[in-house]
């Protein structure tokens, strides 16, 4: 059992699997969200990705609404919306609409990366040429639309719905840029250690050291992303994890596609350099039975001091994915009663 209570949340990439469709993916997403709510997960986030045949959540706001409509109390939000892809007014209106429909349950997590490859980024931005450096200005504009004071809003433009609504804003990142910005603004921060682990500890230190209390938070609040794949045995969990490893292998080879079924061994699929690269990229991945997961998760929490964890589980079979999240919830609940 864990030595301290910690909220756990779900990061769902809405995987489209080999032999499946986006429609299947959405049904599985809602089913997982309903189970996660029953198991005590705190929030359920979906991520914006484009031009990726294995991820169905490109229209992120629509999928958030779909999940919120089919659940009762779990917080639902974005992990994240890639703000440079959008006009801030549109995001203010979309999330104002969601918050009006599902009050007190919507989170707005924001990133500054495109969430896509360069051709898709050009298609989304229509030649605006943003490299993410204008993210603070876009964020300031978005927050102004949501502000309830007339003097803070852009002249002549109002976000209806959106204006005056209390929608928690999170900054997401995999470097020091968003960590420091979140600290300066007094916002909660989520680090993408589930695929970009190298800068995790320095980013957390930077966030905490630069934090200034705000109306949103009086002290730092950091969430970290983990890949956790739990099963009845360590061997089964390692096999299930090969679907995720194949996905990352295809990405570094410049190929994308649906999530592949697991294999007994990756040895015939990657070379030594590719294996080393992927092992490093997925170093914040925990696989195993409940005892193994508990031991490794406890070490991560000690190393990072995270206030919350958000868990991705790219598992091919939906039932195995459900079991993985259920086992993690049971593990954390056992710690709650320690």
C-alpha positions in Angstrom: 0.0 0.0 0.0 1.1 3.6 -0.6 2.5 5.5 2.3 0.5 8.7 1.5 -2.8 9.4 -0.1 -2.6 10.7 -3.7 -5.3 11.5 -6.2 -5.1 9.4 -9.4 -6.5 10.4 -12.8 -6.8 9.0 -16.3 -5.1 10.3 -19.4 -7.0 8.7 -22.3 -5.5 8.9 -25.8 -8.7 7.3 -27.2 -6.6 4.6 -29.0 -7.8 3.3 -32.3 -6.6 -0.3 -32.4 -5.8 -2.6 -35.3 -9.1 -3.9 -36.6 -11.1 -1.2 -34.8 -12.6 2.1 -35.7 -12.9 5.6 -34.1 -16.5 4.7 -33.2 -15.2 1.7 -31.2 -12.6 3.9 -29.6 -15.2 6.4 -28.4 -17.4 3.6 -26.9 -14.4 2.3 -25.1 -13.5 5.7 -23.8 -16.9 6.3 -22.3 -16.9 2.8 -20.8 -13.5 3.4 -19.2 -14.7 6.8 -17.9 -17.7 5.3 -16.3 -15.6 2.6 -14.6 -13.0 5.2 -13.6 -15.7 7.2 -11.9 -16.9 4.1 -10.0 -13.3 3.3 -8.9 -12.6 6.7 -7.5 -10.4 8.3 -10.1 -10.3 12.1 -9.7 -10.3 13.4 -13.3 -10.5 12.1 -16.8 -8.5 13.9 -19.4 -8.3 13.6 -23.2 -5.5 14.8 -25.4 -5.4 16.8 -28.7 -3.5 15.0 -31.4 -3.8 15.4 -35.2 -2.9 13.3 -38.2 -2.4 10.2 -36.1 -4.4 7.2 -37.2 -4.1 5.6 -33.8 -5.6 8.4 -31.7 -9.3 9.4 -32.0 -9.4 12.5 -29.8 -8.5 15.2 -32.3 -11.7 17.0 -31.7 -10.9 17.1 -28.0 -13.7 19.4 -26.8 -16.3 17.2 -28.5 -15.0 14.1 -26.8 -14.9 15.8 -23.4 -18.6 16.7 -23.8 -19.3 13.1 -24.8 -17.6 11.7 -21.7 -19.1 14.4 -19.4 -22.6 13.6 -20.6 -22.1 9.9 -19.9 -20.7 10.3 -16.4 -22.0 12.0 -13.2 -19.2 13.4 -11.0 -15.7 12.7 -12.3 -13.9 15.9 -13.6 -13.4 15.8 -17.3 -10.9 17.9 -19.3 -8.1 18.3 -21.7 -4.6 17.0 -21.3 -4.3 19.1 -23.2 -5.6 21.5 -25.7 -2.7 22.8 -27.9 -3.5 26.5 -27.6 -1.3 27.7 -30.6 -3.6 25.6 -32.9 -6.6 27.7 -31.9 -8.0 31.2 -31.5 -8.2 31.8 -27.7 -11.7 33.1 -28.1 -12.8 29.8 -29.6 -11.3 27.8 -26.7 -13.0 30.2 -24.2 -16.3 29.6 -25.9 -15.9 25.9 -26.2 -14.9 25.4 -22.5 -17.4 28.0 -21.4 -20.1 25.8 -23.1 -18.8 22.7 -21.5 -18.7 24.3 -18.0 -22.2 25.7 -18.5 -23.4 22.2 -19.4 -21.5 20.3 -16.7 -20.8 22.9 -14.0 -17.9 22.3 -11.6 -16.6 19.3 -13.6 -14.5 20.8 -16.5 -10.7 21.3 -16.5 -8.8 23.2 -19.2 -5.3 21.8 -19.6 -3.2 23.8 -22.1 0.0 23.0 -24.0 2.1 25.0 -26.4 3.2 22.2 -28.8 1.2 21.5 -32.0 0.2 17.9 -31.0 0.9 16.9 -34.6 3.5 16.6 -37.3 4.6 19.6 -39.4 2.2 19.1 -42.3 -0.8 18.9 -39.8 0.5 21.9 -37.9 0.6 24.0 -41.1 -2.9 22.8 -42.0 -4.2 23.8 -38.6 -2.5 27.1 -38.3 -3.0 28.2 -42.0 0.5 29.6 -42.2 0.5 31.6 -39.0 4.0 30.4 -38.3 3.7 30.0 -34.6 6.5 28.2 -32.9 5.0 28.2 -29.4 6.9 31.3 -28.2 3.6 33.3 -28.3 2.0 30.9 -25.9 2.1 33.4 -22.9 0.3 36.0 -25.0 -2.3 33.5 -26.2 -2.8 32.3 -22.6 -3.2 35.9 -21.4 -5.8 36.5 -24.1 -7.7 33.4 -23.2 -7.8 34.2 -19.5 -9.0 37.7 -20.3 -12.0 36.3 -22.1 -12.8 34.1 -19.1 -12.3 37.0 -16.6 -15.4 38.5 -15.0 -14.1 42.1 -14.8 -14.9 44.3 -17.9 -11.6 46.1 -17.7 -9.7 42.8 -18.2 -11.5 41.8 -21.3 -10.4 42.6 -24.9 -12.3 45.7 -26.1 -15.5 44.8 -27.9 -15.2 41.0 -27.7 -16.9 38.8 -25.1 -16.8 35.0 -24.8 -20.4 33.9 -24.4 -20.6 31.4 -22.7 -17.3 31.5 -20.9 -17.1 35.0 -19.4 -17.0 34.9 -15.6 -17.0 31.1 -15.3 -14.7 29.3 -12.9 -12.8 26.9 -15.2 -9.5 25.6 -13.7 -6.6 26.2 -16.1 -3.6 23.9 -16.0 -0.3 24.4 -17.9 1.1 21.2 -19.4 4.7 20.8 -20.5 7.8 18.7 -21.0 10.4 21.4 -20.4 11.1 24.4 -18.1 9.1 26.9 -20.2 5.6 25.9 -19.1 6.9 25.0 -15.6 8.2 28.5 -15.0 5.2 30.2 -16.5 2.8 28.1 -14.4 4.8 29.0 -11.3 4.8 32.7 -12.1 1.1 32.7 -12.8 0.2 30.6 -9.7 -1.4 27.8 -11.8 -1.3 24.0 -11.4 1.3 22.3 -13.6 1.3 18.9 -15.2 4.5 17.4 -16.6 4.5 14.9 -19.5 6.9 12.4 -18.0 5.0 9.5 -19.6 6.8 10.3 -22.9 9.4 13.0 -22.1 11.0 12.0 -18.8 14.4 13.7 -19.0 13.5 17.1 -17.6 10.9 16.0 -15.0 12.8 16.7 -11.7 14.4 20.0 -12.9 11.0 21.2 -14.2 9.3 20.4 -10.9 12.0 22.2 -9.0 11.7 25.2 -11.3 7.9 25.2 -10.9 8.0 25.1 -7.2 10.8 27.6 -6.8 9.2 30.1 -9.1 5.6 29.7 -7.7 3.7 32.8 -6.7 0.4 32.4 -4.9 -2.6 33.4 -6.9 -6.4 33.4 -6.8 -6.2 29.9 -8.3 -3.7 28.4 -5.9 -2.0 29.3 -2.6 0.8 26.7 -3.0 2.2 24.7 -5.9 0.3 21.7 -7.2 2.1 19.4 -9.6 0.7 16.4 -11.5 3.0 14.0 -13.3 2.1 11.6 -16.2 2.9 8.0 -15.9 2.4 4.9 -18.1 1.1 2.2 -15.7 0.2 -1.2 -17.0 -1.0 -3.6 -14.3 -2.0 -7.2 -14.7 -2.2 -10.4 -12.8 1.5 -11.2 -13.3 4.6 -9.3 -14.2 5.0 -11.3 -17.4 1.5 -10.5 -18.6 1.9 -6.8 -17.9 5.2 -6.8 -19.8 3.5 -8.4 -22.8 0.6 -5.9 -22.7 3.2 -3.1 -22.7 4.5 -4.2 -26.1 1.6 -2.5 -27.8 2.8 0.8 -26.4 6.4 0.0 -27.3 5.4 -0.8 -30.9 3.6 2.6 -31.1 6.7 4.4 -30.0 8.9 2.4 -32.4 6.6 3.3 -35.3 6.8 7.0 -34.2 10.6 7.1 -34.2 10.6 5.4 -37.6 8.3 8.0 -39.0 5.3 5.8 -39.3 2.0 6.1 -37.5 -0.9 3.7 -37.4 -3.5 2.0 -35.1 -2.4 0.4 -31.9 -1.0 -3.0 -32.5 -1.8 -6.2 -30.6 0.8 -7.2 -28.0 3.7 -9.6 -28.9 5.6 -12.1 -26.8 8.9 -10.3 -27.5 10.0 -7.0 -29.1 13.5 -8.5 -29.9 12.6 -9.2 -33.6 11.0 -5.8 -34.1 13.6 -3.3 -32.9 17.3 -3.0 -33.0 19.5 -2.2 -30.0 19.6 1.5 -30.6 15.9 1.7 -31.0 15.3 -0.3 -27.9 17.6 1.9 -25.9 15.9 5.1 -27.2 12.4 3.8 -26.4 13.4 2.4 -23.0 14.7 5.9 -22.1 11.7 7.7 -23.5 9.4 5.3 -21.5 11.4 5.3 -18.3 8.4 6.6 -16.4 6.5 3.5 -17.3 5.5 1.0 -14.6 4.5 -2.5 -15.5 3.7 -5.5 -13.3 1.3 -7.1 -10.9 -0.1 -5.0 -8.0 2.9 -5.6 -5.7 5.4 -4.6 -8.4 3.4 -1.5 -9.4 3.1 -0.5 -5.7 6.8 -0.7 -5.2 7.7 1.3 -8.3 5.0 3.9 -7.8 6.0 4.5 -4.3 9.6 5.2 -5.4 8.3 7.7 -8.1 6.2 9.5 -5.5 9.2 9.7 -3.2 11.5 11.0 -5.9 9.1 13.6 -7.3 6.8 14.7 -4.4 4.0 14.8 -6.9 0.6 16.0 -5.7 -1.3 13.8 -8.2 -0.6 11.3 -10.9 -2.3 11.0 -14.3 -2.1 7.6 -15.9 -1.9 6.5 -19.5 -2.4 2.8 -20.4 -2.0 2.1 -24.1 -3.4 -1.5 -24.0 -4.8 -3.2 -27.0 -7.6 -5.2 -25.4 -10.2 -3.1 -23.8 -10.9 -5.6 -21.0 -7.2 -5.8 -20.1 -7.1 -1.9 -20.1 -10.1 -1.8 -17.7 -8.4 -4.4 -15.4 -5.2 -2.4 -15.4 -7.0 0.8 -14.2 -9.0 -1.2 -11.7 -5.9 -2.8 -10.2 -4.3 0.6 -9.8 -7.4 2.0 -8.1 -7.5 -0.9 -5.7 -3.9 -0.4 -4.8 -4.4 3.3 -4.1 -7.6 2.6 -2.1 -5.6 0.1 0.0 -3.2 2.9 0.8 -6.1 5.3 1.7 -7.0 2.9 4.5 -3.5 2.3 5.8 
